[in-house]
Amino acid sequence: MSDFVSLGVPQPFAAALRTRGITTPTPIQAATLPDSLEGRDVLGRGRTGSGKTFAFLLPTATRLLRSETRRTSKRPRALILAPTRELASQIAESFEPLGRAVGLNWVTVFGGVGQNPQVRALADGVDVLIACPGRLLDLMGQGAVDLGGVEITVLDEADHMADMGFLPMVKRILDRVPQRGQRMLFSATLDNGIDVLVKRYLHQPVVHEADSAHSPVAAMEHHVLEVDGGDKVRVVADLAAAPGKTIVFTRTKHGAKKLAKKLLAMGVPAVDLHGNLGQNARTRNMEAFHSGRVETLVATDIAARGIHVDDVALVVHSDPPAEHKAYLHRSGRTARAGRAGTVVTIATPEQRGEVRSLMRAAKITAARSSADDEALRALAPGERTFLTRAEAEKQAQPHLAEQGGQQRGRQQRGGQGRARASRSGQGRSGSSRGGDARGGGQGGRGRSRGRRGRGGAASGQQSAQSARSGGQSARSAGLASFSAGGGRRSR
């Protein structure tokens, strides 16, 4: 019997997890599933990477499967709120094998993309709605979705919603959800107003904690590299060029974009992730990183919570975060699913005091060293791979390379077309000898040919001007324009 089945998970869902290589529950799953599968309200506290997603997806799918209600237009049966588009998309990706196993459907709702497909999907009826608060409120205001049929409500990364200022929106949404339903809230901490949500919306919740954000992971090593400011990019490039996936964090969107470009210029394939990217670009960059085509992702704090990749070997804080919780959340991108991981914070001389305070607040003991070659090889073992700039850009952004190739192809075809037209004009020029008789005395025809000549040289332009003046000049222009410009006769 599967460990999941012994906890009460239906066999179809346990089988769906096995196809993804998931056979043993994580501590947070083992702790919460017995209560959540029975319909109790649950407050789960656990760090990023502790397995929280399936801790709420499994009971959500199970209880919908057992429910006697059926999906109806605009009235989802379950609601999962997430703070970022990336996290909402990855929750949907995790739900997919569960939904397909028993015929449950789902839809994601977030901003940055057109709303019409989301509105149509909701109108068709949906079992599980996975949404970001802003777009969901917009659709509620338009009457495109009615939360009156929600039986299960989940808040994921609730503390991150608080950090982003989403709590007023979350309260407005939860006020529209029936009170009789099951509520599950998962958060790394209970500060910044999260305790208010718990008291107001959860009914006698069962509290479970496993690997909270304040608990450093034993398999995660922390290091501080002391570098001069001008040497930072070289150090980051050296670490990123080592084998394995690396996430590099910056404080600002501009900093992420700029650093990714610098890494590409140094021959390290890299993509960026930040709030200024459109949804298509964000999806494309995350797909490149997930698939392993690109092994370096440069991201901001705001994007950190939406990154769920289990095989990240190295996290680099190119810019130290502003506070210790952000440090722990960033660092939680590595050492996931039982794997080991390394976290490196780069500190310039003026940042060293700030970094020491940061580590104390996070209760982290980090090894300190200078960024010499020996230290870099110890932190990120393996042979470094540097490509040419063109190769790195093509690997990181193949769609741009393809667009460039298409544009060059169009330019070449255009040039060939102009060349053929020129040769055609020259051929007609040769056949127009003795055309004096045809062109003589026909100033009107000369004017037409002067205006319509293709590829006309200076002589063709001069002929058109001469034709407009009439008289003998027009007769000369008629012959000159036809032979130089390849113009057609006008009748």
C-alpha positions in Angstrom: 0.0 0.0 0.0 1.3 3.5 -0.9 2.2 5.8 2.0 -0.3 8.3 0.5 -3.1 5.7 0.4 -2.4 4.9 4.1 -3.0 8.5 4.9 -6.4 8.4 3.1 -5.5 9.6 -0.4 -7.6 7.9 -3.1 -5.7 5.4 -5.2 -6.1 7.3 -8.5 -4.3 10.3 -7.0 -1.5 8.2 -5.4 -1.0 6.6 -8.8 -0.9 10.1 -10.5 1.8 11.1 -8.0 3.9 8.0 -8.8 4.1 9.0 -12.4 5.9 12.2 -11.2 8.2 10.2 -9.0 6.4 11.1 -5.7 5.9 8.1 -3.5 6.6 9.3 0.1 4.8 12.2 1.8 6.9 15.1 3.0 6.7 16.0 6.7 4.1 18.8 6.1 2.0 16.4 3.9 2.1 13.6 6.5 1.2 16.0 9.2 -1.7 17.8 7.5 -3.4 15.2 5.2 -5.3 13.2 7.9 -7.0 16.4 9.1 -7.5 18.1 5.7 -8.9 15.0 4.1 -11.5 14.9 6.8 -12.6 18.5 6.0 -11.1 20.3 9.0 -9.7 23.8 8.6 -5.9 23.6 8.5 -3.2 26.1 9.2 0.1 24.8 7.8 3.4 26.5 8.5 6.3 25.4 6.4 9.2 26.8 4.4 9.2 27.0 0.6 10.0 23.6 -0.8 8.5 21.6 2.0 5.8 20.1 -0.1 2.9 22.5 0.8 1.4 22.4 -2.7 0.3 18.8 -2.7 -0.6 19.2 1.0 -3.6 21.3 -0.1 -4.1 20.0 -3.6 -4.6 16.4 -2.5 -7.4 17.1 0.0 -9.0 19.7 -2.4 -9.2 17.1 -5.2 -10.3 14.3 -2.9 -13.1 16.3 -1.3 -14.4 17.5 -4.7 -14.4 13.9 -5.9 -16.5 12.8 -2.9 -18.8 15.8 -3.1 -22.3 15.5 -4.6 -22.2 18.9 -6.2 -21.4 19.4 -9.8 -19.8 22.2 -11.7 -22.0 25.0 -12.9 -21.4 28.1 -15.0 -19.4 30.9 -13.3 -19.5 29.1 -9.9 -16.2 27.3 -9.0 -16.3 24.6 -6.4 -12.9 25.3 -5.0 -10.8 28.4 -4.8 -7.0 28.6 -4.5 -5.5 32.1 -4.0 -1.8 32.7 -4.9 0.2 35.9 -4.8 2.0 35.6 -8.2 1.3 34.5 -11.7 4.2 32.1 -11.6 3.0 30.4 -8.5 -0.6 30.2 -9.8 0.7 28.6 -13.0 2.8 26.1 -11.1 -0.1 25.2 -8.8 -2.1 24.5 -11.9 0.7 22.4 -13.4 0.8 20.3 -10.1 -3.0 19.9 -10.1 -3.1 18.7 -13.7 -2.3 15.0 -13.1 -4.8 14.9 -10.2 -7.5 16.5 -12.3 -7.0 14.3 -15.3 -7.0 11.2 -13.2 -10.7 11.7 -12.2 -12.1 14.3 -14.6 -11.8 17.5 -12.5 -11.1 20.6 -14.5 -9.4 23.8 -13.4 -8.6 27.3 -14.7 -6.0 29.9 -13.8 -6.9 33.6 -13.5 -4.3 36.3 -13.3 -3.5 39.7 -14.8 -1.0 40.5 -17.6 -2.9 38.5 -20.2 -6.3 38.9 -21.9 -9.3 38.1 -19.7 -11.6 36.8 -22.4 -10.3 33.1 -22.3 -10.6 33.2 -18.5 -14.2 34.5 -18.7 -15.1 31.8 -21.3 -13.6 29.1 -19.1 -15.5 30.3 -16.1 -18.7 30.4 -18.0 -18.3 26.8 -19.1 -18.1 25.7 -15.4 -15.0 24.9 -13.4 -14.1 22.7 -10.4 -11.0 24.4 -9.2 -10.2 28.1 -9.7 -6.6 29.1 -9.1 -6.3 32.9 -9.0 -4.3 36.0 -8.1 -6.4 38.4 -6.1 -6.3 41.4 -8.4 -7.7 39.8 -11.6 -10.2 37.8 -9.6 -11.7 40.9 -8.0 -11.9 42.4 -11.5 -13.9 39.4 -12.8 -16.1 39.4 -9.7 -16.9 43.0 -10.3 -17.9 42.2 -13.9 -20.1 39.4 -12.9 -17.9 36.8 -14.6 -17.5 34.7 -11.5 -19.6 33.9 -8.5 -17.9 32.5 -5.3 -21.2 31.5 -3.8 -20.6 27.8 -4.6 -17.1 27.5 -3.2 -16.7 24.5 -0.9 -12.9 24.6 -0.3 -10.8 27.7 0.0 -7.0 27.7 0.1 -4.6 30.6 0.7 -1.1 29.7 -0.4 2.0 31.9 0.5 -0.3 34.0 2.7 2.7 35.9 4.2 3.9 36.8 0.8 0.4 38.2 0.0 0.8 40.3 3.1 4.2 41.5 2.0 2.8 42.6 -1.3 -0.1 44.5 0.3 -2.8 42.0 -0.9 -4.5 41.4 2.4 -7.3 44.0 1.9 -8.1 42.3 -1.5 -7.9 38.8 0.1 -10.4 39.9 2.8 -12.8 41.2 0.1 -12.6 37.9 -1.7 -13.0 35.7 1.5 -16.1 37.8 2.5 -17.8 36.5 -0.6 -17.0 32.8 0.0 -19.6 30.7 2.0 -18.6 30.4 5.7 -19.7 26.7 5.8 -16.8 25.6 3.5 -13.4 24.2 4.4 -10.5 26.7 4.7 -6.8 25.9 4.4 -4.1 28.5 4.9 -0.4 27.9 4.3 2.2 30.4 5.3 5.8 30.5 6.4 5.1 32.9 9.2 2.1 34.3 11.1 3.1 38.0 11.3 2.2 40.9 9.1 -1.6 40.4 9.6 -1.7 36.7 8.8 -3.0 36.0 12.4 -5.9 38.3 11.6 -6.9 36.2 8.6 -6.6 33.1 10.7 -8.9 34.4 13.5 -11.4 35.9 11.1 -11.8 33.2 8.4 -10.6 29.8 9.8 -12.8 27.8 12.2 -10.9 26.1 15.0 -8.0 25.3 12.6 -5.7 22.4 13.3 -2.2 23.8 13.3 0.8 21.9 11.8 4.3 23.1 11.4 7.2 21.4 9.5 10.4 23.1 8.4 9.2 26.6 9.0 10.9 29.6 7.3 12.7 30.3 10.5 14.3 26.8 10.5 17.5 26.7 8.4 17.8 23.5 6.3 20.5 21.1 7.4 21.4 20.3 3.8 21.8 23.9 2.9 25.3 25.5 3.1 25.6 29.3 3.5 28.6 31.3 2.4 29.6 34.9 2.1 32.0 36.0 -0.6 33.7 39.3 0.1 34.4 41.0 -3.3 35.3 44.5 -4.6 32.4 46.2 -6.3 34.0 46.1 -9.7 34.6 42.3 -9.5 31.0 41.3 -8.7 29.8 40.4 -12.2 32.9 38.3 -12.9 32.3 36.3 -9.7 28.6 35.8 -10.5 29.5 34.7 -14.1 32.1 32.2 -12.8 29.6 30.7 -10.4 26.9 30.6 -13.0 29.1 28.9 -15.6 29.6 25.9 -13.4 27.4 22.8 -14.0 23.9 22.8 -12.5 21.0 25.2 -12.2 21.7 28.6 -10.5 19.3 31.3 -9.4 20.8 34.8 -9.0 18.8 37.3 -7.0 18.9 41.1 -7.4 16.9 43.7 -5.5 15.5 45.6 -8.5 13.8 44.7 -11.9 16.4 46.9 -13.7 19.2 45.1 -11.9 17.9 41.7 -13.0 17.6 42.7 -16.6 21.0 44.4 -16.6 22.8 41.5 -15.0 21.2 38.9 -17.3 22.4 41.0 -20.3 25.9 41.1 -18.8 26.0 37.4 -18.3 25.0 36.8 -21.9 27.7 39.2 -23.0 30.2 37.1 -21.1 29.0 33.9 -22.7 26.7 32.5 -19.9 23.2 31.7 -21.2 20.8 33.4 -18.7 17.2 34.5 -18.6 15.6 37.0 -16.3 12.3 37.0 -14.3 10.8 40.2 -12.8 7.7 42.3 -12.8 8.4 44.3 -16.0 8.2 41.2 -18.2 5.0 40.4 -20.1 3.3 37.1 -19.4 4.6 35.5 -22.6 8.2 36.4 -21.8 7.9 35.2 -18.2 6.4 31.9 -19.4 9.1 31.5 -22.0 11.9 32.3 -19.6 10.6 29.9 -16.9 10.2 27.1 -19.5 13.8 27.6 -20.6 15.0 27.3 -17.0 12.7 24.4 -16.1 13.7 22.4 -19.1 17.4 23.0 -18.5 18.1 24.6 -21.8 19.2 27.6 -19.7 20.8 26.9 -16.3 20.9 30.5 -15.0 17.9 32.5 -13.9 18.3 36.1 -12.7 15.3 37.1 -10.6 14.0 39.7 -8.2 12.5 39.2 -4.7 9.0 39.7 -6.0 9.4 36.7 -8.3 11.2 34.5 -5.7 8.0 33.0 -4.3 6.8 31.9 -7.7 9.8 29.8 -8.5 9.3 26.1 -7.8 12.2 24.1 -9.3 13.5 21.1 -7.4 17.0 20.7 -8.8 18.5 24.2 -8.2 22.0 23.5 -6.9 23.1 27.1 -6.2 21.4 30.3 -5.1 23.5 33.5 -5.4 22.5 36.7 -3.7 24.1 39.2 -6.1 22.4 41.9 -4.1 21.8 41.0 -0.4 18.1 41.2 0.4 16.6 44.0 2.5 15.6 41.8 5.4 16.1 38.3 6.8 12.8 36.8 5.7 13.5 37.6 2.1 16.9 35.9 2.6 15.3 32.7 3.8 12.7 32.7 1.1 15.3 33.3 -1.6 17.5 30.6 -0.2 14.6 28.2 -0.1 14.9 27.8 -3.9 17.7 25.3 -3.3 18.0 22.2 -1.0 14.4 21.2 -2.0 12.8 17.8 -2.0 15.6 16.3 0.2 18.5 17.6 -2.0 21.5 19.5 -0.8 22.1 23.1 -1.9 24.5 26.0 -1.6 23.7 29.6 -0.9 26.2 32.3 -1.7 25.9 36.0 -0.6 28.1 38.5 -2.4 29.2 41.3 -0.1 31.1 44.4 -1.3 33.1 46.3 1.4 30.2 48.7 2.1 27.7 45.8 2.4 29.6 43.7 4.9 28.1 45.2 8.0 24.6 44.9 6.5 25.2 41.2 5.6 26.4 40.4 9.1 23.2 41.9 10.6 21.2 39.9 8.0 22.7 36.6 9.0 22.2 37.2 12.7 18.5 38.0 12.1 18.1 34.9 10.0 20.0 32.8 12.6 22.4 31.7 9.9 26.1 30.9 10.5 27.8 31.5 7.1 31.4 30.7 6.2 33.2 33.8 4.9 36.0 33.9 2.3 37.5 36.0 -0.5 36.4 35.3 -4.0 39.6 33.7 -5.3 39.6 30.8 -7.8 40.0 28.2 -5.2 37.0 29.4 -3.2 34.8 29.6 -6.3 35.7 26.1 -7.4 34.8 24.8 -3.9 31.5 26.5 -3.9 30.5 25.5 -7.5 32.6 22.5 -8.5 33.0 21.5 -12.1 34.3 22.8 -15.4 33.2 26.3 -16.4 31.5 26.6 -19.8 31.6 30.0 -21.5 30.1 30.4 -25.0 30.4 33.2 -27.5 28.0 36.0 -26.9 26.0 35.0 -30.1 25.9 31.4 -28.9 24.7 32.3 -25.4 22.0 34.6 -26.8 20.8 32.0 -29.2 20.6 29.4 -26.5 18.8 31.7 -24.0 16.5 33.4 -26.6 16.1 31.1 -29.6 12.9 32.9 -30.6 14.8 36.1 -31.1 17.4 34.3 -33.2 14.6 32.8 -35.3 13.0 36.2 -35.8 16.4 37.6 -36.8 16.8 34.8 -39.3 13.4 35.4 -40.8 14.1 39.2 -41.0 17.4 38.5 -42.8 15.6 36.1 -45.1 13.1 38.8 -46.0 15.9 41.3 -46.6 17.7 38.9 -48.8 14.5 38.1 -50.8 13.9 41.8 -51.1 17.4 42.4 -52.4 17.0 39.5 -54.9 13.7 41.0 -56.1 15.3 44.4 -56.6 18.2 42.8 -58.5 15.8 40.9 -60.8 13.9 44.1 -61.4 17.1 45.9 -62.2 18.2 43.2 -64.6 14.8 43.2 -66.2 15.0 47.0 -66.7 18.4 46.6 -68.3 17.0 44.0 -70.7 14.2 46.3 -71.8 16.7 49.1 -72.2 18.5 47.1 -74.8 15.4 46.4 -76.7 14.3 50.0 -76.8 17.0 51.1 -79.2 15.5 53.0 -82.1 12.5 54.0 -79.9 12.8 57.6 -81.0 9.9 57.1 -83.4 7.8 55.5 -80.6 8.7 58.1 -78.0 8.8 61.2 -80.4 5.9 63.6 -80.1 4.3 61.7 -77.2 4.9 63.9 -74.2 2.0 62.5 -72.3 3.5 59.0 -72.5 6.8 60.3 -71.5 5.3 61.8 -68.3 3.6 58.5 -67.4 6.8 56.5 -67.9 8.9 59.0 -65.9 6.6 58.7 -62.9 6.1 54.9 -63.0 9.7 53.8 -63.7 11.0 51.3 -61.2 14.5 51.5 -59.9 14.9 54.7 -62.0 18.4 56.3 -61.9 19.1 60.0 -62.1 18.5 60.1 -65.8 14.9 58.7 -65.3 14.2 61.4 -62.6 15.6 64.1 -64.9 13.5 62.9 -67.8 10.3 63.1 -65.7 11.1 66.7 -64.8 11.9 67.5 -68.5 8.6 65.8 -69.6 6.6 68.1 -67.3 8.1 71.2 -69.1 6.6 69.9 -72.4 8.0 70.5 -75.9 11.1 68.9 -77.3 12.3 68.0 -73.8 9.2 65.8 -73.3 10.1 63.7 -76.4 13.6 63.1 -75.1 12.2 62.2 -71.7 9.9 59.6 -73.2 12.9 57.6 -74.5 15.2 58.2 -71.5 12.6 57.2 -68.9 11.7 53.9 -70.7 15.3 52.8 -71.2 16.6 53.7 -67.7 13.7 52.9 -65.4 12.0 49.9 -67.1 8.7 51.7 -66.9 5.5 50.3 -68.6 3.8 52.1 -71.4 0.6 53.9 -70.4 -2.3 53.6 -72.8 
